[in-house]
Amino acid sequence: MHLLSYILIAVVALEHFYILWLEMFVWTSRGPKTFRSLPPELFEPTKGLAANQGLYNGFLAAGLIWSLFIQDPIWHTNVAVFFLSCVIVAGTYGALTAQRSIFFMQALPAIITLSLVLLTQ
């Protein structure tokens, strides 16, 4: 079970590294294909805002990856719980304020992972 929780933490982190890449580096080229609900003319003027969001997603991913390298089980759990909780809050807020599917793409995987982390501590 511990191995599965580590794998899921890595999956959530990889998802947030992907979001970082999407929002920071390919917002104007891949963004319109990914976020079809937004008008295409919005991508160029919002490039800086998207990059800022991408940076925050990178911090979430970095924290989750950091938790994987912590040897002490209590600290590993504490750090993983903190960053997974941040992902859950961000995903829930995004679902409430921007697009409902954000909950299922970001918050729900983190909720599942957090549950497993807490069950295996």
Residue, then its C-alpha position, 0 to 999 in steps of 0.5 A: m500500500h505504501l508503494l501505491s501511495y508513492i506512485l499516486i503522489a508521483v502521478v499527481a505531481l506529474e500532472h502538475f508538472y504537465i500543467l506547468w508546461l502547458e501554462m508557462f511554455v505552450w499557452t498560446s499554441r496548445g492552450p486553445k486545443t486544451f481549453r476549448s471553452l475559452p475564446p481563442e483570442l484570449f490566449e495571447p493577452t492572458k499569457g502572463l497570467a497563465a504563466n503565473q498559474g503554471l508556476y504555482n502548479g510547479f510549486l505544488a509538483a515540487g512539494l509532492i516530489w520532495s515528499l517522496f524523498i523524505q525518509d522519515p515516515i512522519w515527515h513524509t506523511n506531513v509534507a505529502v498531506f500538506f501539498l495534496s491538501c493544497v492541490i485539493v483546495a486549488g482544484t476545488y476552487g478552480a472548479l467553483t470559479a472557472q471550470r467544473s471539470i477541474f475538480f475531476m482532473q485535479a482535486l479528485p486524484a489528490i483526494i484519492t491519493l490523500s486518502l491512501v496516504l492517510l490510510t497507510q501511515 
